[in-house]
Amino acid sequence: MTDRDRELASNALDALDRLYDRDTRAVDVWALVEATADAVTPGQLADALRKAAIQLREVLSAGLSADEQYGPALDVTDELRHLLADVWSTTAAADAAERQARARR
């Protein structure tokens, strides 16, 4: 995974956290997830982002109010949230190890 992909994944995770905290709307998360799916390197991450974007679009087109979209939006992004959290924790561990190695030099 490239550094750019890691940064994009981190941004997407932040958006999902804001959705969970009700600091953003499902439509905003859909737009970011859709754009991120287009921007990352093709593969598992892109596929997971695209799947979540499709499912979010279905939630948005169901005729629900913004408040009613909240629960379904969380449901359809849960798998993505776990994947992004794994990417972030793996990246954070690698970054910490690299900083420690540099500090020892």
Buried (B, 14 or more C-beta within 10 A) or exposed (E): BEEEBBEBBBBBBBBBBBBBEEEBBBBEBBBBBBBBBEBBEEEEBBEBBBBBBBBBBEBBEEEBEEEEBBEBBBEBBEEBBEBBBEBBEEBEEEEEEEEEEEEEE
